[in-house]
Every structure is written in structure tokens, then in C-alpha cells.
Amino acid sequence: MKTLSSTKKWIMIATSTGLGLICVAAGCASNSDATRTSGAASTQSTLASASDTTTRGGAELWADTCSRCHNIRPPEYYSDAQWATIVHHMRIRANLTGAEAREITKFLQASN
Amino acid sequence: MRSGKILVGFGAVVLASAAVSARAADAEGPPTREEYNQLKQDSAELRQEVLELKKELQEERAARAQMPAAASQPIASAPAAAGEAKPGGNDFATHEDTDAIEEEIKAIKSDLDLNHNGVSNFHIAGDGEVGFTAMKGSKSTFDAAIAPLILWQPQPRILIEAAADIGISTDDQNNSSTSFDLTLANINFLVNDYMNIGGGLFVVPFGVYHRHFDPPWINKFPDDPLPFADGGIAPGEEVGAFIDGVVPFRNSKFTYDVYVTNGPNLITNDSEAAGQLNFDDFTDLNNNKAVGGRIGFLPFPNIEMGYSAMGAQVNSDHFNSTYAVLQAVDLNVRQDVDWLKGAIDFRTEWVFSHVDRATYDPDGSQGFGPINFNNDRNGGYVQLCYRPRKFDEKLIRNLEFVRRYDRLASSHSAPGGDTEDRLTLGVDYWITPSVVLKTAYEFDQKKVGENQNAFLVQVGFGL
């Protein structure tokens, strides 16, 4: 493939964008399913303790928020103090709410 | 402890006597001979036990009186209080015991000090890379760079960030050079759960590439997409002040970033680059400040889209008034797909740059003018990556197949103007979550310059 013709270029853009849109659609569908599932799960979790709920919330936020941009680093990578500083940095960089940052920090510090 | 035994002995005698008295009182007649003899025997055994206990107590008191005064001080109560009787029968700690306890306390205190959170937190992170490039028309070369990131949290609401890019590379003329660029030096203050303000040298939230995907352990390709690479059309870092934050809305959220900075500078005296914007010079050439921002929307946690804009006067005092308006749109999706047994990562950004028409080298004194051209440029990238992370085999699970199309177009009448398209195909291997070996081949097409197909290898790592 020495040169890229104009047609090929637009085919590449179209296929990449199309696959991306499929991913978006799949993501929306998957998240809708996840929402329904989480509704049932939340009913079951009413007997769980408050701390369990907190930990699960932090774990989900950690997985969802961090993996959007990069591989997630295991909680044991850093100490409690290091996680506090790192999450503060990522809160600013990734536009997290204070509540999200606190939940993620709590989870990481409880799991390292 | 021995005193306790004596008390127990006396207690037993008293209870036995009480039991006999009670039995005698309850019984209708006098005790039988057998009962009398049994009680007499019990009484004799108890008396003997009491005598033995008394004798042991006297011996202990004598031994205690012979010990040095220091050894019988209150420290003796430590092991006794813990219920740890010494095997030798002596309950009192010696100097060796106290020394051992003191050493143990010191060790624990030392461990606590090492792990103490303190009032301020300090952490060194960052990233680095070692790469190899074989590009058509250039000599193949290795390069290396490291970018330490210092994070200091003097108190919970404040974060100070500092970072530098330290690199070594060889240019087209085969000249090696080392670079040291300060890339971050800012202070942030968390106003509340939804707002952060700060100032200093910071990564401009123009698009998301520089802010999110730039580090070598996050970027899935060995190089940057054209609009965000050196000579690109998107700003990287700027000096100024900023406000950013987030607004939750039901299950989704909006993000916002607003900033005021010195802004980019218009290049006016370089025959190869006149009309381009210099994003690496933080000196402001005029009193007009660049203003910009980005609005993002996350309908779900794995999908983010945004619009960015920046406006600035970019000319120096000795050049005609020239304004630039930069805009960008971005979309980022990451999705696990069960039937693919893996995860799909889709990222795209497109940048539109407008700089007012101007005449460069109007009197021809610099040897390349006068020239006047349409100074609109645009470029972007579309990338799609697949990682089969749900396969059982570790070798396959850690692979990632990557594909990117990127483009940068400018007026061909502009100095250095060209239209460049690239298609990059590659395979990555994730050694750890933050160490990746990347290989890629780039098919390059330029309308003006020479095509520069390239084979690239890079190890990227996060610290």
C-alpha cells in the first residue's frame, strides 16, 4: 500500500467511525441492561451493610472511571497516602465529583 | 498469684464448713460415723494445702527482698498484667525484659512513623518510554524519554503538580539532542465537590488527547496523532488560570473547563513555518489573553464526548493584528463486548484551526515574502483498538490490536503547508497494567512532501 487514494481514505474514516458508532450503540444497550440489572441487584443489597455498599460503589467507580482512559492499576500498587494524592490528581484531571473521588479513595485504601 | 491460691484454699475450707453446717442443720439426726470420718479427712487435706501455700508465699517474699530495688519496681507488673507468667516461676521483669520491650516499642514507633500519613502527602509518579523508529528517508534511530510527575498535597483541598519531559533524540540531520521541558507547574484548590480552581503551567483542556491519552503507557500507539504532535495545531500546555469541575445530571454528568492563558504565538519570521502557531513558547506577545474552555458530556461512565474552543490574539506588537480561533470535538468510548471476548476502545478527535489572513515578510527583508494565504487548518484522528482480555490464555489476553487513521491539512500555499494522511496498524503487548510493548507500521501519504512510511517500536511505562 504505497499510497492512499481519496476513496480509500474515506472508506477508512467511514469504517472506523461506523465501528465506533456500533460501539456507542452497544455501550448504550449494555448500560441500559446494566441499569436494569443494577436495579434488581440494589433490591438484593438492601440487607448489605452500609460499608459494603460504600465499598461496592467505590469499586464500580474505580473500574468505570479509570478504565475509560487507561488500564486500572490494582489497589495494592500504592499505600493509603499515595492513593489519596493520586486520586486527588485524577479528580482534577478527569473531572470527578468530590463524592466520586472519596468513594474511589475509600475503596482503594480498603483494598490495598 | 500465690496469694490468690491461698485465698481459694481458705474459701474452699469455708465452703466445706458451710456445707457441713447446712447438712447438719438440714438433717434430722446426727451425722453417721462414715460422714464424720470423711469430713475429718477433707479437713486435714485442706489444712495441709493451706500450710504448703503459706510456705510458698514466705519463700517468694524472701526472694523478693533479696532482689535489687530497681528490679522490683512497677515495671514488674507489665507481663503479669498481660497474664504472661514466666516459665521459671518469677513474675518480675528483669532489665533484659525491659530493654527488649523498649526495643520493640521503638521498632513499632519507627514503623508507624514510616507509614504515617502526616499532614501533607507527597508522591512521585510519571511515565517514560524507550523507542525505535525506522522511517523512510531518515536514518533509523532509538530515542528515550522520561517524564517525572511530582504531586504534593499540603492539605486535603490543595494539590500542587510539577512535571517535566526529559528526552533524548536524533533529528533528521543526525544530530543528537537532549531536551528538558517543564510541562506542569500549577496549584489547585478544591472549592467544593463540583469545582476546582487553579493557576500555573497546566495541560490545556483542548480536546482530550493531551489531557488524557498522551502518556506512553496510555497512548496505544508509539507516536502522537498528527494534530497533537510537534508542529500540530492543538495546544498542549499553557500558563494561566483555570476553573474546572463537573455537574451531575441524573445518571449522567457534564464536565466544564474554563481558562485564561498567555496563549499561542504566531510564527512570522520562519520561512518554513510562517503562519503556524507556536504552542511551546509561553511568552505572551501582547496584552490580549487567550480564553478557552471545554464542555464534556458523559451519558454513561464509559462514553465521553466534548466540544472545545480557544480564542486569542496571537501576533506580536510588530505585526498586524491577528486573531486565532481553535475548535475541537472529541468522542471516547470503551466497551466490553462479550461476543468478542474482549474490550473495544474507540477514540476520535478533530481540530479546526482558523488564523486571520495576514501578509508575512511584507517588505521581503526576510527572504520569503511577501506571502498571504488562507490560514485555516484542520486535522484529527480516528482510532479503534481491540483487546481480547476475556480469553483464558494470558498471551492472548495481554495483546491489543490497534488501528488509527490521522490527518493534518493546511493550505498548500502556506509555508510548510501540506495534506498528510496516515494509517497506522499495530499490535501491543501489555506486560503489566502500566508497562506496554508497542509495535506499529505507519502508511504515510503527503500531497506536497515525501511520504514517510515508518516502522515503530516502543516500550511505554507509567511510574
Interface residues (C-beta under 8 A of the other chain):
Chain A: M1 K2 T3 L4 K9 M12 I13 S16 T17 L19 G20 C23 V24 A26 G27 C28 S30 N31 T35 L61 D64 T65 S67 R68 C69 H70 N71 I72 R73 P74 Y78 S79 D80 A81 Q82 A84 T85 I86 H88 H89 R91 I92 R93 A94 N95 L96 T97 G98 A99
Chain B: N115 N117 G118 N121 F122 H123 A125 L151 W152 Q153 P156 L159 E161 N188 L190 N192 D193 Y194 N196 G198 V203 R211 H212 F213 P215 W217 I218 D244 G245 V246 P248 N251 K253 T255 Y256 D257 G296 P299 F300 P301 N302 I303 E304 L331 N332 V333 R334 Q335 D336 V337 I344 F346 T348 V382 Q383 L384 R403 Y405 R407 D421 L423 W430 P433 S434 F443 Q445 N451 G462
